[in-house]
Amino acid sequence: MDISEVKRIAVIGAGTMGSRISLACALHGYDVIVHDISDDALRGLEFRLQFFGYNWVQAGLTEQEAVEKSLSRIRTASDPADAAADADILIEAVSEKLDVKHKVFRQFDKLCPQRTIFVSNTSSLLTSEMETSLKRKDRFAALHFHRYKTVVDIMRGTKTSDDSVELLKQFSRSMDELPIVMKKEHPGFLHNWMFISWLEAGIWLAAGGYGAIEDIDRSWMKVHNMPYGPFGALDFVGLDVASDIGTGLEGKGHPGHWREIREFLKPYIEKGYLGVKTGRGFYTYPEPAYAQPGFLEEE
Ligand SMILES: NC(=O)c1ccc[n+]([C@@H]2O[C@H](COP(=O)([O-])OP(=O)(O)OC[C@H]3O[C@@H](n4cnc5c(N)ncnc54)[C@H](O)[C@@H]3O)[C@@H](O)[C@H]2O)c1
């Protein structure tokens, strides 16, 4: 398949990243169909698309008019067969759990046309452990999008064809994102391996009682001139997703203190304080303290 033949993208999972990816695809002219097992998630899609749209307009990445226009290219489907029909690329963005990914791949491998290329937006799982549930191993890779339109990580499976990788590079470029192809399989790609270590270091300092959450963020924000610190970033990732990512990296060589980290996140997760997506995590949204004037000057 040539990139000019790619018209329809099926996005499975309407959460944080499914929304972000859908918007990017629609902004660049693709027809997008979004499926989720949760009707609540499908109902909340519009809000999340507007949220990402607003942020990208503020960051100068697009214009409000383009965001509004792109929304008409996105539709939802609670029926998986409807989502699968005529998909050129299927982007899996469901929960970061291997068994859930396998279930989705098995289900859609049967429903999608032969030509459909499958990709996973996983943050920490390996292509070799995900591909086992797929027949189309030559048309499968990890294609990992980030919060902002910047870089897309590409990781082959054991049988991914060169044609598939080339198409995914072109697909990434068609959305003004830089494709970075891994030289070999690695959990967390390049960026996430470093990013997760940063999040984990922030939690480690708070869990050990060395500093307040706000001071840990303040310290990072001030020194690096960044709009958020590790806890602001965790709120965006989602505390449940971050905990699952840690579990995914555990035992794959990542030096993080994941057991202690999960213990620290657990009470927040149990209360439903999952971050931006639930309106409360370490901070409250839509106006978190770290984005308020004077935050960097307080003690
Ligand atoms: N949150 C981030 O910053 C971030 C960044 C890059 C990559 N990722 C990765 O993207 C993926 C999704 O993360 P997220 O933050 O969007 O999670 P999320 O919890 O916001 O959304 C996951 C969605 O998957 C749906 N889902 C679960 N099982 C399903 C199934 N069987 N069929 C259809 N839908 C199903 C859930 O209902 C939910 O709406 C994960 O693999 C995560 O590691 C996350």
The ligand as an SDF file (V2000), in Angstrom:
LIG
                    3D

 44 48  0  0  0  0  0  0  0  0999 V2000
   -1.3380    8.7570   28.5580 N   0  0  0  0  0  0  0  0  0  0  0  0
   -0.2060    9.0470   27.8990 C   0  0  0  0  0  0  0  0  0  0  0  0
    0.4200   10.1040   28.1050 O   0  0  0  0  0  0  0  0  0  0  0  0
    0.3150    8.0890   26.8620 C   0  0  0  0  0  0  0  0  0  0  0  0
    1.2780    8.5550   25.9480 C   0  0  0  0  0  0  0  0  0  0  0  0
    1.7300    7.6980   24.9330 C   0  0  0  0  0  0  0  0  0  0  0  0
    1.2330    6.3930   24.8600 C   0  0  0  0  0  0  0  0  0  0  0  0
    0.2930    5.9560   25.7730 N   0  0  0  0  0  0  0  0  0  0  0  0
   -0.2370    4.5890   25.6020 C   0  0  0  0  0  0  0  0  0  0  0  0
   -1.4590    4.6980   24.8740 O   0  0  0  0  0  0  0  0  0  0  0  0
   -2.3510    3.6300   25.2880 C   0  0  0  0  0  0  0  0  0  0  0  0
   -3.6410    4.2420   25.8010 C   0  0  0  0  0  0  0  0  0  0  0  0
   -3.3420    5.0770   26.9060 O   0  0  0  0  0  0  0  0  0  0  0  0
   -4.3770    6.2050   27.4010 P   0  0  0  0  0  0  0  0  0  0  0  0
   -3.6190    7.1150   28.2910 O   0  0  0  0  0  0  0  0  0  0  0  0
   -5.1180    6.7490   26.2350 O   0  0  0  0  0  0  0  0  0  0  0  0
   -5.3650    5.3030   28.3070 O   0  0  0  0  0  0  0  0  0  0  0  0
   -6.8500    5.6540   28.7600 P   0  0  0  0  0  0  0  0  0  0  0  0
   -7.0520    4.8950   30.0110 O   0  0  0  0  0  0  0  0  0  0  0  0
   -7.0750    7.1220   28.7520 O   0  0  0  0  0  0  0  0  0  0  0  0
   -7.7600    5.0320   27.5770 O   0  0  0  0  0  0  0  0  0  0  0  0
   -7.7960    3.6610   27.2870 C   0  0  0  0  0  0  0  0  0  0  0  0
   -9.1310    3.3490   26.6330 C   0  0  0  0  0  0  0  0  0  0  0  0
   -9.1110    2.0020   26.1810 O   0  0  0  0  0  0  0  0  0  0  0  0
  -10.4440    1.5060   26.2860 C   0  0  0  0  0  0  0  0  0  0  0  0
  -10.4500    0.0480   26.2250 N   0  0  0  0  0  0  0  0  0  0  0  0
  -10.0250   -0.8480   27.1530 C   0  0  0  0  0  0  0  0  0  0  0  0
  -10.2020   -2.1080   26.6970 N   0  0  0  0  0  0  0  0  0  0  0  0
  -10.7390   -2.0130   25.4550 C   0  0  0  0  0  0  0  0  0  0  0  0
  -11.1360   -2.9580   24.4720 C   0  0  0  0  0  0  0  0  0  0  0  0
  -11.0310   -4.2670   24.6920 N   0  0  0  0  0  0  0  0  0  0  0  0
  -11.6440   -2.4910   23.3130 N   0  0  0  0  0  0  0  0  0  0  0  0
  -11.7890   -1.1670   23.0780 C   0  0  0  0  0  0  0  0  0  0  0  0
  -11.4270   -0.2160   23.9780 N   0  0  0  0  0  0  0  0  0  0  0  0
  -10.9010   -0.6310   25.1550 C   0  0  0  0  0  0  0  0  0  0  0  0
  -10.9130    2.0510   27.6460 C   0  0  0  0  0  0  0  0  0  0  0  0
  -12.3140    2.0240   27.7690 O   0  0  0  0  0  0  0  0  0  0  0  0
  -10.3340    3.4690   27.6030 C   0  0  0  0  0  0  0  0  0  0  0  0
  -11.2570    4.4130   27.0910 O   0  0  0  0  0  0  0  0  0  0  0  0
   -1.5980    2.8310   26.3370 C   0  0  0  0  0  0  0  0  0  0  0  0
   -0.9520    1.7690   25.7010 O   0  0  0  0  0  0  0  0  0  0  0  0
   -0.5770    3.8350   26.8800 C   0  0  0  0  0  0  0  0  0  0  0  0
    0.5510    3.2280   27.4360 O   0  0  0  0  0  0  0  0  0  0  0  0
   -0.1900    6.7870   26.7560 C   0  0  0  0  0  0  0  0  0  0  0  0
  1  2  1  0
  2  3  2  0
  2  4  1  0
  4  5  1  0
  4 44  2  0
  5  6  2  0
  6  7  1  0
  7  8  2  0
  8  9  1  0
  8 44  1  0
  9 10  1  0
  9 42  1  0
 10 11  1  0
 11 12  1  0
 11 40  1  0
 12 13  1  0
 13 14  1  0
 14 15  2  0
 14 16  1  0
 14 17  1  0
 17 18  1  0
 18 19  2  0
 18 20  1  0
 18 21  1  0
 21 22  1  0
 22 23  1  0
 23 24  1  0
 23 38  1  0
 24 25  1  0
 25 26  1  0
 25 36  1  0
 26 27  1  0
 26 35  1  0
 27 28  2  0
 28 29  1  0
 29 30  1  0
 29 35  2  0
 30 31  1  0
 30 32  2  0
 32 33  1  0
 33 34  2  0
 34 35  1  0
 36 37  1  0
 36 38  1  0
 38 39  1  0
 40 41  1  0
 40 42  1  0
 42 43  1  0
M  CHG  2   8   1  16  -1
M  END
$$$$
